[in-house]
Amino acid sequence: MSGDLLEFGGEAAIRSQAQRTLVTLFDSLYEGAVVIDRAGRVVWMNDKYKALIGWNGLERLEGRPVEEVLPESQMRRVVESGKADLLDIFRIGERDMVVSRLPLFDDGGTVTGALGVILYDRIQALRPIVTRFQTMQRDLNRARKELAEQRRAKYSFSQFVGASRTVIELKARARRAAASEATVLLLGETGTGKELLAHAIHATSPRAAGPMVRVNAAAIPEALLEAELFGAAPGAYTGAAKGGRVGKFQLADRGTLFLDEVGDMPLSLQVKLLRVLEEKELEALGSDRLVPVDVRVIAATSRDLPAMVEAGAFRADLFYRLNVLPLEIPPLRERLEDLPLLCESLLERQSHESGQPQKDIAAAALVRLAGHDWPGNVRELANILQQATAMNESPTLRVAHFEPLLPEQGDAGRGGAAQPFRPLRARLAEAEATIIAEALAASGGVKTRAAKLLGISRAQLYEKLAAYHMLSGDPDSSADVRKSGQHEKRNQNSLLRRFRA
């Protein structure tokens, strides 16, 4: 190889020949070409380029600053940054040119200048490509807009219907909480409107322009919840996306994350959640890099978190970190004075969604609805109203329309004497407590085994035991398992007697 180089005049001669060939190639292929040095002075410009700028053939172009020859030129920026502009639009006079700018380097990697070429002297030549790019850009902008709409608050305080004193006070506390950056904990039974209130708080907060991201900890399998919340690095687990996964915390950056059913979060993830809340940074699954996040958290649960803390099913430090601004949402049975307003609002919404005339509701029917215990709260009320509306053509809903949908208010006992009607919640609690007691007896008092028999998690079992006052230490770690199980059985029998009284 070295002999061949010497035969043709050596390596320097080969390079010189290659340079002349490339210059000739540029001169023939492109509509214009120009070279500048490190100081931004014109070193060379081909005749086509000179013709485009209207050169008079007399004044010398070489050695002049490129901006004097080509006003608004971006060649100097390429020299300073060392980065190429592979495709750009550059105007010369009244014509738009498609240009490319490339930095030039010496053997040591130092920028020595830049080469600029005109790919097309008429932008119309690229019209099909430009049109396709514009279409893709519009589609991208539309997708971004739709995604932003999905991540905005859907509800306001006006949609949390109620004029009772408890609701008015709740809204006032929620508005004060919205003005703060502190974590909010929404407590209440299922169907009371925790998510609606979370949206209203975000919509009134200084973060209202930011995203509102929602995640339900109870609806996502434990194995996937960590990646869902904190993201995952590429290849972090089998089936993970090649480019990794962005978690809900990062999606909620500069906005609000609504963490629903936080009481169902596994203990292993509670530690990681606590770190994010305290340090304002997260570590994605399978990554060793910390990512800063600016997120305001609104958590919600229908569980008894203090009881879970006492039972060891929920971390005390995380509970205190979440319980900064607690808001307890009252169940429907404790604000029955709001029932007429709620029925009117729900019937109006259902009419709007179905396109059918809005139905009225008779006063006697409202009295009948007020006699129900409403374990499902406003969500159950909406369901009952929708069923009654769909099953009857009458413009006014009456007592008879609700009777098939609600439990009877009383039962006739022997001898015709009316027996007091026991609320549904009490009857369900009695049945649940009986089943739990049977599972504990079958498992010898070992809670882990009892939870498997019941098909629930150990944390859920502990919560139910605390709610029914059936806790008596931790039989899973006790040497006297049988004795502990018998003690819990006595507690259960006592509870059942209290229900029957």
C-alpha positions in Angstrom: 0.0 0.0 0.0 2.8 2.4 0.9 4.5 1.6 -2.4 1.3 2.5 -4.3 1.1 5.8 -2.5 4.7 6.7 -3.3 4.0 5.7 -6.9 1.3 8.3 -7.2 3.2 11.0 -5.4 2.6 10.2 -1.8 -0.3 10.6 0.7 -0.3 14.4 0.5 -0.7 14.3 -3.2 -3.6 11.8 -2.9 -5.4 14.1 -0.4 -4.8 17.2 -2.6 -6.2 15.3 -5.6 -9.3 14.2 -3.5 -9.9 17.8 -2.4 -9.8 19.1 -5.9 -12.2 16.3 -7.0 -14.6 17.1 -4.2 -14.6 20.8 -5.0 -15.3 20.0 -8.7 -18.1 17.6 -7.6 -19.6 20.3 -5.3 -19.4 22.8 -8.1 -21.3 20.5 -10.5 -23.8 18.9 -8.2 -25.0 21.9 -6.1 -26.6 25.2 -7.1 -24.1 27.0 -5.1 -21.2 26.4 -2.7 -19.2 28.6 -0.3 -16.3 28.0 2.2 -15.4 30.2 5.1 -12.4 29.9 7.5 -12.3 29.8 11.3 -12.6 33.6 11.5 -15.7 33.6 9.4 -14.1 35.0 6.2 -15.0 33.8 2.7 -12.3 31.5 1.4 -14.0 30.3 -1.8 -17.3 30.6 -3.6 -18.3 29.0 -6.8 -19.6 30.8 -9.9 -23.2 29.6 -9.4 -23.3 31.2 -6.0 -21.8 34.4 -7.2 -24.4 34.6 -9.9 -27.2 34.1 -7.4 -26.1 37.0 -5.2 -25.5 39.2 -8.3 -21.8 39.5 -8.1 -20.4 42.2 -10.5 -17.2 40.3 -11.3 -15.0 43.2 -10.1 -14.9 43.4 -6.3 -13.0 40.7 -4.4 -15.2 38.4 -2.3 -12.4 36.3 -0.7 -11.2 37.5 2.7 -14.4 39.4 3.5 -16.6 38.5 6.5 -19.3 36.2 5.3 -22.1 38.5 6.6 -21.0 41.2 4.2 -21.3 38.9 1.3 -24.4 36.9 2.5 -26.5 39.0 4.9 -28.2 36.9 7.7 -25.8 34.0 7.0 -25.6 31.3 9.7 -22.2 30.0 8.6 -20.4 31.6 11.5 -22.7 29.9 14.0 -21.7 26.5 12.5 -18.0 27.3 13.0 -18.6 28.4 16.6 -20.7 25.4 17.5 -19.1 22.7 15.4 -22.5 21.3 14.6 -24.0 20.9 11.1 -27.2 22.3 9.8 -28.2 19.6 7.4 -31.4 21.2 6.1 -32.5 24.8 6.4 -34.3 27.5 4.4 -32.1 30.6 3.5 -33.4 33.6 1.6 -31.3 35.3 -1.1 -33.1 38.4 -2.4 -36.7 37.3 -3.0 -35.9 33.6 -3.4 -36.0 30.9 -0.8 -33.1 28.4 -1.0 -32.8 25.0 0.6 -29.2 24.9 2.1 -26.9 22.6 4.1 -24.0 23.8 6.3 -21.2 21.5 7.4 -18.3 22.3 9.8 -14.7 21.5 8.6 -12.2 19.9 10.9 -8.4 19.4 10.8 -6.6 16.1 11.7 -6.7 17.1 15.4 -10.5 17.6 15.4 -10.3 21.4 15.6 -12.9 23.3 13.6 -11.1 25.1 10.7 -14.1 26.5 8.9 -17.4 25.6 7.3 -18.8 24.6 4.0 -22.2 25.8 2.8 -24.1 24.4 -0.2 -27.4 25.2 -1.9 -29.3 22.0 -2.4 -32.2 23.6 -4.4 -32.5 27.1 -5.6 -36.3 26.8 -5.6 -38.1 25.6 -2.6 -41.0 24.4 -4.8 -38.8 21.4 -5.7 -39.2 20.2 -2.1 -42.9 21.0 -1.9 -44.0 17.3 -1.6 -41.6 16.8 1.3 -42.5 20.1 2.9 -46.2 19.3 2.6 -45.7 15.9 4.3 -43.7 17.4 7.1 -46.3 20.1 7.7 -49.0 17.4 7.8 -47.0 15.4 10.4 -46.4 18.6 12.4 -50.1 19.3 12.4 -50.9 15.8 13.5 -48.3 16.0 16.3 -49.7 19.3 17.5 -53.2 17.9 17.5 -52.1 14.8 19.5 -50.3 17.1 22.0 -53.4 19.2 22.4 -55.6 16.2 22.9 -53.2 14.8 25.5 -53.1 18.1 27.3 -56.9 18.2 27.4 -56.9 14.8 28.9 -54.5 15.9 31.6 -56.5 19.0 32.7 -58.9 19.1 35.6 -62.3 17.9 34.5 -64.3 19.2 37.5 -64.7 22.4 39.5 -66.0 23.2 43.0 -69.4 24.1 41.4 -69.8 20.5 40.4 -69.5 19.2 44.0 -73.2 19.7 44.6 -74.5 20.5 48.1 -75.8 23.3 50.3 -75.5 21.6 53.6 -73.3 23.1 56.3 -70.9 20.1 56.1 -70.4 20.6 52.3 -70.0 24.4 52.6 -67.3 23.9 55.2 -65.6 21.2 53.2 -65.5 23.4 50.1 -64.0 26.3 52.1 -61.3 24.0 53.5 -60.6 22.6 50.1 -60.2 26.1 48.5 -57.7 27.0 51.3 -55.8 23.8 50.6 -55.8 24.6 46.8 -53.8 27.8 47.5 -51.1 25.7 49.3 -48.4 23.5 47.9 -48.8 21.0 50.7 -49.9 17.4 50.1 -53.7 16.8 50.5 -55.2 13.6 51.8 -58.9 13.0 50.9 -60.7 10.6 53.2 -64.1 9.2 52.6 -66.2 6.2 51.6 -66.4 5.0 48.0 -68.6 7.1 45.8 -68.5 10.3 47.9 -66.7 12.3 45.3 -63.0 12.2 46.2 -61.8 12.4 42.6 -64.1 15.3 41.8 -62.8 17.2 44.7 -59.2 16.5 43.7 -59.8 17.9 40.2 -61.4 21.0 41.8 -58.5 21.6 44.0 -56.0 21.4 41.1 -58.2 23.6 38.9 -58.1 26.3 41.6 -54.4 25.9 42.5 -51.5 27.9 41.1 -50.7 24.7 39.2 -53.9 24.8 37.2 -52.0 25.4 33.9 -49.9 22.2 34.5 -51.0 18.6 34.0 -53.4 16.7 36.2 -52.3 13.1 36.1 -54.4 10.4 37.7 -53.4 6.9 38.9 -55.3 4.3 40.9 -53.0 2.2 43.1 -55.7 -0.5 43.5 -56.3 -0.9 39.8 -52.7 -1.7 38.8 -51.0 -5.1 39.5 -48.3 -4.8 42.1 -45.6 -5.9 39.7 -46.4 -3.1 37.3 -47.2 -0.3 39.8 -43.6 0.8 40.3 -43.0 1.3 36.6 -46.4 3.1 36.3 -45.5 5.6 39.0 -41.8 6.1 38.7 -41.0 5.0 35.1 -38.6 2.3 33.9 -35.3 2.3 32.2 -34.9 0.5 28.8 -34.8 -3.3 29.4 -35.6 -2.9 33.1 -37.9 -5.9 32.9 -39.2 -8.5 30.4 -41.4 -6.8 27.9 -40.3 -3.3 28.8 -40.3 -0.8 25.9 -36.9 -0.3 24.2 -36.9 3.4 24.8 -37.9 3.0 28.5 -41.1 4.2 30.1 -42.0 7.6 31.6 -43.8 7.3 34.9 -46.8 9.2 36.1 -44.7 11.4 38.4 -42.7 12.7 35.5 -45.8 13.2 33.4 -47.2 15.3 36.3 -44.1 17.5 36.5 -45.1 21.1 37.3 -48.6 19.9 37.9 -50.6 17.6 40.2 -50.6 13.8 40.7 -53.9 12.4 42.0 -52.9 9.1 43.8 -56.2 7.3 44.4 -56.6 4.4 46.8 -53.2 5.0 48.3 -54.1 2.6 51.1 -53.7 -0.3 48.6 -50.1 0.6 47.8 -47.7 -2.3 48.7 -45.3 -1.6 51.6 -42.3 -2.0 49.3 -43.4 0.9 47.2 -44.5 3.1 50.1 -40.8 3.6 50.9 -40.1 4.9 47.4 -43.1 7.1 47.4 -42.0 8.6 50.7 -38.6 9.4 49.2 -40.1 11.2 46.2 -42.3 13.3 48.4 -39.4 14.3 50.7 -36.5 14.6 48.2 -38.5 15.8 45.1 -36.6 13.3 43.0 -37.1 9.8 41.7 -35.2 6.8 40.5 -36.8 4.9 37.6 -37.0 1.1 37.8 -33.8 -0.4 36.6 -32.0 3.0 36.5 -29.3 4.5 38.8 -30.0 8.1 37.8 -32.0 10.5 40.0 -34.5 12.6 38.2 -35.8 15.8 39.8 -39.6 16.3 39.8 -41.9 19.2 40.8 -45.2 17.5 41.6 -48.0 18.4 44.1 -49.6 15.2 45.3 -53.3 14.7 46.2 -53.9 11.3 47.7 -57.2 9.6 48.5 -58.4 6.5 50.2 -61.5 4.9 51.5 -59.5 2.8 54.0 -58.8 3.5 57.7 -55.2 4.5 57.4 -54.6 5.0 61.2 -55.8 1.5 61.8 -53.6 0.2 59.0 -50.6 2.0 60.6 -51.4 0.4 63.9 -51.6 -3.0 62.3 -48.3 -2.5 60.4 -50.0 -2.6 57.0 -49.2 1.1 56.2 -46.0 3.0 57.0 -46.4 5.6 59.8 -43.9 8.0 58.2 -45.7 7.9 54.9 -49.1 8.5 56.6 -47.7 11.6 58.4 -46.2 12.8 55.1 -49.6 12.4 53.3 -51.8 13.6 56.2 -50.6 17.3 56.0 -53.9 18.7 54.8 -56.6 16.0 55.5 -60.1 16.6 54.1 -62.8 14.2 55.2 -65.7 13.9 52.7 -69.0 13.1 54.5 -71.1 10.1 53.3 -74.5 10.8 51.7 -76.5 9.6 54.7 -74.9 12.3 56.8 -76.0 15.1 54.4 -79.4 14.0 53.3 -80.5 17.7 53.1 -78.4 17.8 49.9 -80.5 15.0 48.3 -82.9 17.2 46.3 -80.0 19.2 44.8 -78.1 16.0 44.0 -81.1 14.4 42.3 -81.7 17.5 40.2 -78.1 17.8 39.2 -77.7 14.1 38.3 -81.0 14.0 36.4 -79.9 17.1 34.4 -76.6 15.5 33.6 -78.2 12.2 32.5 -80.7 14.1 30.3 -77.8 16.0 28.7 -75.9 12.7 28.0 -78.9 10.8 26.7 -80.6 13.6 24.8 -83.9 12.8 26.5 -86.1 15.3 28.4 -85.1 15.7 32.0 -87.4 14.0 34.5 -88.8 15.5 37.7 -88.9 13.7 41.0 -91.8 13.7 43.4 -91.5 14.8 47.0 -92.7 11.5 48.3 -90.0 9.8 46.2 -87.3 12.0 47.8 -88.6 10.9 51.2 -88.3 7.3 50.2 -84.7 7.9 48.9 -83.8 9.5 52.2 -84.8 6.4 54.0 -82.1 4.4 52.3 -78.6 4.0 53.9 -76.7 4.7 50.7 -73.6 2.5 51.2 -72.4 3.5 47.7 -73.1 7.2 48.3 -73.5 9.6 45.4 -72.3 7.0 42.9 -75.1 4.6 44.0 -77.6 7.4 43.9 -76.7 8.2 40.3 -77.0 4.5 39.4 -80.5 4.3 41.0 -81.7 7.4 39.2 -80.4 6.2 35.9 -82.2 2.8 36.3 -85.5 4.5 37.3 -85.3 6.8 34.4 -84.5 4.0 31.9 -87.3 1.7 33.2 -90.1 4.3 33.2 -91.6 6.6 30.6 -93.3 8.8 33.2 -92.0 12.4 33.2 -92.0 12.3 37.0 -90.3 9.7 39.1 -92.5 8.5 42.0 -92.1 6.1 44.9 -93.3 3.1 42.9 -90.5 3.6 40.4 -87.9 3.2 43.1 -89.4 0.4 45.1 -88.0 -2.4 42.9 -84.5 -0.8 43.1 -84.2 -0.3 46.8 -84.3 -2.8 49.8 -87.5 -3.0 51.8 -87.7 -0.6 54.8 -89.1 -3.2 57.2 -90.0 -6.9 57.6 -93.1 -8.4 59.1 -92.2 -10.7 62.0 -94.2 -13.5 63.5 -97.6 -12.4 64.9 -97.7 -9.5 62.6 -95.4 -7.3 64.7 -93.1 -5.1 62.6 -89.4 -5.7 63.4 -86.8 -2.9 63.3 -85.0 -2.9 59.9 -81.3 -3.4 60.3 -79.3 -1.2 57.9 -77.5 -2.9 55.0 -74.1 -1.9 56.3 -74.6 -3.6 59.6 -75.8 -6.8 57.9 -72.9 -6.8 55.5 -70.5 -6.2 58.3 -71.9 -9.1 60.3 -71.6 -11.4 57.3 -68.0 -10.3 56.6 -67.0 -10.6 60.3 -68.4 -14.2 60.3 -66.5 -15.2 57.2 -63.2 -13.7 58.6 -63.7 -15.5 61.9 -64.2 -18.8 60.0 -61.1 -18.2 57.9 -59.0 -17.5 61.0 -60.4 -20.7 62.7 -59.6 -22.7 59.5 -56.0 -21.4 59.4 -55.3 -21.8 63.1 -55.2 -18.1 63.6 -52.4 -17.5 61.1 -53.3 -14.3 59.3 -51.2 -14.9 56.2 -53.0 -18.2 55.6 -56.4 -16.7 56.4 -55.8 -13.9 53.9 -55.1 -16.5 51.2 -58.3 -18.4 52.0 -60.3 -15.1 51.8 -58.6 -14.1 48.5 -57.4 -10.8 49.9 -54.1 -9.3 50.8 -52.6 -9.4 54.2 -52.8 -5.7 54.5 -56.6 -5.8 53.7 -57.1 -8.5 56.3 -55.3 -6.4 59.0 -57.5 -3.4 58.1 -60.7 -5.4 58.5 -59.5 -6.9 61.8 -58.8 -3.4 63.1 -62.2 -2.1 61.9 -64.0 -5.0 63.7 -61.8 -4.7 66.8 -60.4 -8.2 66.3 -56.7 -7.5 66.6 -54.8 -9.2 69.4 -51.2 -9.0 68.5 -49.5 -10.7 65.5 -50.2 -14.4 65.5 -48.0 -14.9 62.5 -44.9 -14.2 64.6 -46.3 -15.6 67.9 -45.5 -19.0 69.3 -49.0 -19.5 70.6 -50.9 -19.3 67.4 -53.9 -21.4 68.5 -54.5 -19.2 71.7 -54.4 -16.0 69.6 -56.9 -17.4 67.1 -59.3 -18.4 70.0 -59.0 -14.9 71.4 -59.9 -13.3 68.1 -62.9 -15.7 67.8 -64.2 -14.4 71.2 -63.8 -10.8 70.0 -65.8 -11.8 66.8 -68.6 -13.4 68.8 -68.8 -10.2 70.9 -69.0 -8.1 67.8 -71.8 -10.3 66.3 -73.9 -10.0 69.5 -73.6 -6.2 69.2 -74.8 -6.2 65.6 -77.9 -8.4 66.6 -78.8 -6.2 69.5 
